[in-house]
Structure formats: structure tokens, C-alpha cells
Amino acid sequence: DVCSSDLAAQIIMDLGAMDVIEVFSPQRVNQEVERFGMRRGAAIDLDEMKPDGSGHWDLDKPDDYREVLKMIIQEQPLLVTSSPPCTTFCPLRRLSNHKRDAEVVAAEKELGKERLRKALKACVLQASTGNYFLHEHPKDSWSWKMPEVKELVDSGKYYLVQSPMCRFGMKLKDDNGEEQYVRKETLWLTNSEAIANELKGVCDNVLHGQEIHRH
């Protein structure tokens, strides 16, 4: 018999099989956790299959979102990561919005804000269990100006730090097909001082004695 999605998720939770849940993200952190003696968890993203194999996760669907919140409460993973889509929050997108249909732009904006709210709710829920969360968005994203985000940042409960993605080896191919480092200044919000201290930093190019790399 094929288990329902709820039952399959419940079985995984009962087994205590998760240390990391990635919200709005494909398998990234979970690809590395076993190196640190941690158990692979769930990646909740359109590219990722649900536990019963019935289809891909879609957090725009209320049932899927409730299932993730239930998973956080019952499984209590060590870490929940949050990487909601940043497309609608991108400054470059805003510059071109006047060329596009106003209703489409408004709908995309509301969808982006709702996804961000869902991600933040998952983070706050995770913190309430006594465990840790990590939320990230590009530094220039206007999502950081949303009242819901500012409330968390200004609460004094969490740590907000900045670092460029080149510190973590992020690369993309340039027009010549050669891989170059990506600067992409990023802000990270977390309730873990240790995670914040590990993530904050600057590009190696500005540090004395470090090898210069191209972006």
C-alpha cells in the first residue's frame, strides 16, 4: 500500500530521522550534514519530492505548508534554514517593473511577501522549540525593510550578520564560460551566536596577505 503524505511524514518524524529542515530550498545544507555526524533531513522546495513520492513540495499550498510546520514541531530538528525566493525583492527587478503589466507585478509582489512570511513563521516556530534557525536573503533585497522582518531584527533576540558568498566558494560562469567568484553580499538572521560568528565576514580580497580572486 502507498502511504499518504501525512503518514509518510509521520513515520519519518517518529523515527527521529531529521537534524536539518531546509525551507524554500533544495538539498544544500543536507548534502553536507553527514560529514558532521548529523542526520539528513528534509528539503522543502518545488524540486524536492514529498516523503511518499506523490509529488513535489509546494509551500503555496496550505496543506503542504501545514505539514512542514507540523514536521518542525514534532521532529524538532537542530536547524531550520530559510531561503525564500528573492526574485520579486531584487532591486533590478524593481527597475524593470514599470515595463511589465501592473497587475502581474502586484500579484508577484504579494506572493513573494507571503512566501517570506511563511519562511519567517517557520523560523520563529523553530526558535520556540529551543533549537536553531538560519534565514538568508541578499543584502540589497527590500525584504529586509518589510515590517515583519524589521520586527525580528529589532527585537534583540536574534543575530543579523553580513558576508559575501565568495567566502563560501560560490561561483558562476562569466561571458567567456570561465568560472568566477560571486560577491553577492548576503545578510543572515539567526538565533545562534555560534552560527552568526561563523558566517559574518568580508571578501578575502580586502584582507591583508590573502590571495586576490576575481568576481
C-alpha positions as CSV (number, residue, x, y, z in Angstrom):
1,D,0.0,0.0,0.0
2,V,1.1,3.5,-0.7
3,C,1.3,5.7,2.4
4,S,-0.4,9.1,2.4
5,S,1.9,12.1,2.5
6,D,0.9,12.8,6.1
7,L,1.6,9.2,7.2
8,A,4.9,9.0,5.4
9,A,6.0,12.3,7.1
10,Q,4.8,11.0,10.4
11,I,6.8,7.8,10.1
12,I,10.0,9.8,9.3
13,M,9.3,12.1,12.3
14,D,8.6,9.1,14.6
15,L,12.0,7.7,13.6
16,G,13.7,10.9,14.6
17,A,15.4,11.0,11.3
18,M,16.0,14.7,10.8
19,D,18.6,17.1,12.0
20,V,18.0,19.8,9.3
21,I,14.9,21.0,7.5
22,E,15.5,23.4,4.6
23,V,12.5,25.6,3.9
24,F,12.2,27.0,0.4
25,S,15.4,25.3,-0.6
26,P,16.6,22.2,-2.5
27,Q,19.1,19.9,-0.8
28,R,22.1,22.2,0.1
29,V,22.9,22.0,3.8
30,N,21.6,18.4,3.9
31,Q,24.3,17.4,1.4
32,E,26.9,18.2,4.0
33,V,25.4,17.3,7.4
34,E,26.6,13.7,7.4
35,R,30.2,14.9,7.5
36,F,29.5,16.4,10.9
37,G,27.8,13.4,12.3
38,M,24.3,14.8,11.7
39,R,21.3,13.1,10.1
40,R,20.0,14.2,6.7
41,G,16.6,15.8,7.0
42,A,14.0,17.3,4.6
43,A,14.4,19.9,1.8
44,I,11.1,21.7,1.1
45,D,11.2,23.0,-2.4
46,L,9.4,22.6,-5.8
47,D,12.4,20.5,-6.9
48,E,12.1,18.1,-3.9
49,M,9.8,15.1,-3.7
50,K,7.5,14.6,-0.7
51,P,8.1,11.7,1.6
52,D,5.5,9.4,0.0
53,G,6.7,10.2,-3.6
54,S,3.3,11.5,-4.5
55,G,4.6,14.8,-5.8
56,H,6.9,17.7,-5.2
57,W,6.5,20.1,-2.2
58,D,4.7,23.3,-2.9
59,L,4.5,25.7,0.0
60,D,2.0,27.8,-1.8
61,K,-0.4,25.0,-1.0
62,P,-1.9,25.4,2.6
63,D,-1.8,21.6,3.2
64,D,1.9,21.4,2.3
65,Y,2.8,24.4,4.5
66,R,0.9,23.0,7.5
67,E,2.7,19.7,7.0
68,V,6.1,21.4,7.3
69,L,5.1,23.3,10.4
70,K,3.9,20.0,11.9
71,M,7.2,18.4,11.0
72,I,9.1,21.2,12.8
73,I,7.0,20.8,16.0
74,Q,7.1,17.0,16.1
75,E,10.6,16.4,14.8
76,Q,12.3,19.4,16.5
77,P,15.3,19.4,14.1
78,L,18.5,21.0,15.3
79,L,18.4,23.5,12.5
80,V,15.8,25.0,10.1
81,T,17.1,27.1,7.2
82,S,15.1,29.6,5.3
83,S,15.8,30.8,1.7
84,P,12.5,32.1,0.3
85,P,12.7,33.2,-3.4
86,C,14.2,36.7,-3.6
87,T,13.3,37.5,-7.3
88,T,10.5,39.9,-6.5
89,F,12.6,41.7,-3.9
90,C,15.5,42.2,-6.2
91,P,16.4,45.9,-7.0
92,L,17.0,45.1,-10.7
93,R,13.5,43.6,-10.9
94,R,12.0,46.7,-9.4
95,L,13.8,48.8,-12.0
96,S,12.1,46.9,-14.8
97,N,8.6,46.6,-13.2
98,H,7.3,49.7,-14.9
99,K,7.7,47.9,-18.3
100,R,5.5,45.0,-17.2
101,D,1.8,44.5,-16.6
102,A,0.9,46.3,-13.3
103,E,-1.4,43.5,-12.1
104,V,1.1,40.8,-12.7
105,V,3.8,42.8,-10.8
106,A,1.4,43.4,-7.9
107,A,0.5,39.7,-7.8
108,E,4.1,38.6,-7.8
109,K,4.9,41.1,-5.1
110,E,2.2,39.8,-2.8
111,L,3.2,36.2,-3.5
112,G,6.8,37.0,-2.6
113,K,5.8,38.7,0.6
114,E,3.5,35.8,1.6
115,R,6.3,33.3,1.0
116,L,8.7,35.3,3.1
117,R,6.1,35.5,5.9
118,K,5.7,31.7,5.8
119,A,9.5,31.2,6.0
120,L,9.8,33.6,8.9
121,K,6.9,31.9,10.7
122,A,8.8,28.6,10.3
123,C,11.9,30.2,11.8
124,V,10.1,31.7,14.8
125,L,8.4,28.3,15.4
126,Q,11.7,26.6,15.3
127,A,13.2,29.0,17.8
128,S,10.2,28.4,20.1
129,T,11.2,24.7,20.3
130,G,14.6,25.7,21.7
131,N,16.5,24.9,18.5
132,Y,18.1,27.0,15.8
133,F,17.2,28.7,12.6
134,L,19.1,30.5,9.8
135,H,17.3,32.8,7.4
136,E,19.2,34.4,4.4
137,H,18.4,36.9,1.7
138,P,20.7,39.2,-0.4
139,K,21.7,42.4,1.4
140,D,20.1,44.6,-1.2
141,S,16.8,42.8,-1.1
142,W,14.0,45.1,0.0
143,S,12.6,42.2,2.0
144,W,14.8,43.4,4.9
145,K,12.6,46.6,5.0
146,M,9.3,44.6,5.5
147,P,7.8,45.3,8.9
148,E,7.7,41.6,9.8
149,V,11.4,41.3,9.2
150,K,12.4,44.6,10.9
151,E,10.4,43.5,13.9
152,L,12.5,40.3,14.3
153,V,15.8,42.2,13.6
154,D,14.9,44.9,16.1
155,S,13.7,42.5,18.8
156,G,17.2,42.0,20.2
157,K,16.6,38.2,20.3
158,Y,18.5,37.4,17.1
159,Y,21.8,38.0,15.4
160,L,22.0,39.8,12.0
161,V,25.3,39.4,10.2
162,Q,26.7,40.1,6.7
163,S,29.1,38.2,4.4
164,P,29.8,37.8,0.7
165,M,29.0,34.5,-0.9
166,C,32.6,34.3,-2.4
167,R,33.7,33.4,1.2
168,F,31.9,30.1,0.7
169,G,33.2,29.3,-2.7
170,M,30.1,30.4,-4.7
171,K,31.0,30.7,-8.5
172,L,29.2,31.3,-11.7
173,K,30.4,31.2,-15.3
174,D,31.2,34.6,-17.0
175,D,30.6,35.6,-20.6
176,N,33.7,33.6,-21.6
177,G,32.5,30.4,-19.9
178,E,35.1,30.7,-17.1
179,E,34.0,30.3,-13.5
180,Q,34.5,33.3,-11.3
181,Y,33.6,34.0,-7.7
182,V,30.3,35.7,-6.9
183,R,30.5,38.6,-4.5
184,K,26.7,38.7,-3.6
185,E,26.7,40.4,-0.2
186,T,24.2,38.5,1.9
187,L,22.5,39.1,5.3
188,W,21.9,36.2,7.7
189,L,19.4,36.2,10.6
190,T,19.8,33.5,13.2
191,N,19.2,32.8,16.9
192,S,22.5,31.1,17.2
193,E,25.5,33.2,18.2
194,A,27.9,30.5,17.1
195,I,26.3,30.4,13.6
196,A,26.4,34.2,13.3
197,N,30.1,34.3,14.3
198,E,30.9,31.6,11.7
199,L,29.1,33.3,8.9
200,K,30.0,37.0,9.3
201,G,33.0,38.2,7.4
202,V,34.3,40.1,4.4
203,C,35.7,39.2,1.0
204,D,39.2,37.8,1.2
205,N,40.3,40.4,-1.3
206,V,40.2,43.1,1.4
207,L,42.2,41.1,3.9
208,H,46.0,41.6,4.2
209,G,48.0,38.6,2.9
210,Q,45.1,36.8,1.2
211,E,45.3,35.7,-2.4
212,I,43.2,38.0,-4.7
213,H,40.4,36.4,-6.6
214,R,38.2,37.7,-9.4
215,H,34.4,38.2,-9.1
